[in-house]
Amino acid sequence: MTYRIEWASEADTDAFAQKLATQVQAGDIICLEGNLGAGKTTFTKYFAKALGIDQAIKSPTYTIIREYEDNDIPLYHMDAYRLEETGSDSVGLEDYLNGDGVTIIEWPQFVVQDLPKDYLWLSLTASSETSREVTLTYEGPRGQALYDGVVADLT
């Protein structure tokens, strides 16, 4: 199933992130696909805030993985862009995906073959300076539960 929404402002991004954060549990995977400037890291900042993380959220472009563990559910924030050629084995992706936190992956298309078949996928497209078109899809039972929960709140 596919659901499309528009975030007209950062306030919409924040509201969506808050709704999703109330539904996640350890082991959940959220994939964020979109071009540069589509809002992947901005979404992650709001999501982390909704989880109660007080640290500054930075793009993991050069570090590949940033861990935030100062809350009930750890957040693992990944940028898979640089893994297109090397693959995910070099960073121990499986350890995070099977860990005790929520994993957000930017540029997931570069490691999709390594993902368990259970995730929520958000494709973000900038439609203007402040608004984003977002397409939600899912794979597996937890992906569907997250999808159903957030879509139910939107309809």
C-alpha positions in Angstrom: 0.0 0.0 0.0 1.0 3.6 -0.6 -0.1 6.8 1.1 0.9 10.3 0.0 0.8 13.3 2.2 2.2 16.8 2.1 4.2 18.5 4.7 3.6 22.2 4.0 6.0 23.4 6.7 8.5 22.2 9.3 5.6 22.2 11.7 4.0 19.5 9.7 7.2 17.5 9.6 7.4 17.9 13.4 3.8 16.8 13.9 4.3 13.7 11.7 7.5 12.8 13.5 5.8 13.1 16.9 3.0 10.8 15.7 5.4 8.2 14.5 7.6 8.4 17.6 4.7 7.4 19.8 4.4 4.1 17.9 7.9 2.9 17.5 9.6 0.1 19.5 13.0 -1.4 19.7 14.0 -3.0 16.4 11.9 -0.8 14.2 13.4 0.5 11.0 12.5 3.7 9.2 13.9 4.3 5.8 14.2 7.9 4.4 14.7 8.2 0.7 15.1 11.6 -1.1 17.5 13.8 -2.9 19.8 16.3 -1.1 17.7 18.9 0.7 14.6 16.7 0.7 14.4 16.9 4.5 15.7 13.5 5.7 17.9 14.9 8.5 15.3 17.6 9.4 12.7 14.8 9.9 15.3 12.9 12.0 15.8 15.9 14.2 12.1 16.2 15.0 11.8 12.4 15.4 14.7 12.4 17.9 13.2 15.3 19.8 9.9 13.4 20.0 11.8 10.4 21.5 13.2 12.7 24.2 16.7 13.0 22.8 18.3 16.3 23.9 21.5 16.0 21.8 22.0 17.9 18.6 21.2 15.7 15.7 23.7 15.9 12.9 23.8 14.3 9.5 25.9 11.1 9.7 27.2 11.6 6.2 30.9 11.2 7.1 30.6 9.0 10.2 27.9 6.8 8.6 26.3 6.0 11.9 25.4 8.2 14.9 24.1 6.7 18.1 21.8 8.6 20.5 21.3 6.6 23.7 20.2 9.2 26.2 16.5 8.1 26.2 14.4 5.0 26.7 14.8 3.7 23.1 18.2 4.3 21.5 18.2 5.9 18.1 20.6 4.8 15.4 20.8 7.3 12.6 22.6 6.1 9.5 23.5 7.6 6.2 24.0 4.8 3.6 25.0 7.0 0.7 28.7 6.1 1.0 27.9 2.4 1.3 26.8 2.1 -2.4 30.2 0.7 -3.3 31.5 -0.8 -0.1 28.3 -2.5 1.2 26.9 -2.5 4.7 29.2 -5.2 6.0 31.9 -2.6 6.6 29.8 -0.8 9.3 28.1 -3.8 11.0 24.6 -2.7 9.9 23.1 -6.0 11.1 24.1 -5.3 14.7 22.1 -2.1 14.6 19.1 -3.5 12.8 18.9 -6.3 15.3 19.7 -4.1 18.3 17.6 -2.5 21.0 16.9 0.8 19.3 15.1 2.4 16.4 17.1 2.7 13.2 16.6 5.5 10.8 18.4 5.1 7.5 19.0 7.9 5.0 19.7 6.8 1.4 18.3 3.3 2.2 18.3 2.3 -1.5 22.0 1.7 -1.2 21.5 -1.1 1.4 18.0 -2.3 0.7 19.3 -5.7 -0.2 20.7 -6.0 3.4 17.6 -4.9 5.2 15.2 -7.3 6.9 11.9 -7.4 5.1 10.2 -5.3 7.9 10.4 -1.5 7.7 8.5 1.8 7.1 9.7 3.6 4.0 9.3 7.4 3.5 10.2 8.9 0.1 10.6 12.7 0.5 10.5 15.1 -2.4 10.9 18.9 -2.0 8.0 20.6 -3.7 9.1 24.1 -2.6 11.5 25.7 -0.2 9.4 24.6 2.8 7.0 21.9 1.6 7.6 18.2 1.0 5.6 15.5 -0.7 6.0 12.3 1.3 5.1 8.8 0.1 4.8 6.1 2.7 5.1 2.4 2.0 6.1 -0.5 4.1 7.4 -4.1 4.2 6.6 -6.7 6.9 4.3 -6.7 10.0 6.1 -4.0 12.0 6.3 -1.8 8.9 2.6 -2.3 8.4 1.8 -1.5 12.0 3.8 1.8 11.8 2.2 2.6 8.5 -1.4 1.8 9.7 -0.9 3.7 12.9 0.4 6.9 11.3 -2.0 6.8 8.4 -4.9 6.3 10.8 -3.9 9.5 12.5 -3.8 11.3 9.2 -7.2 10.3 7.8 
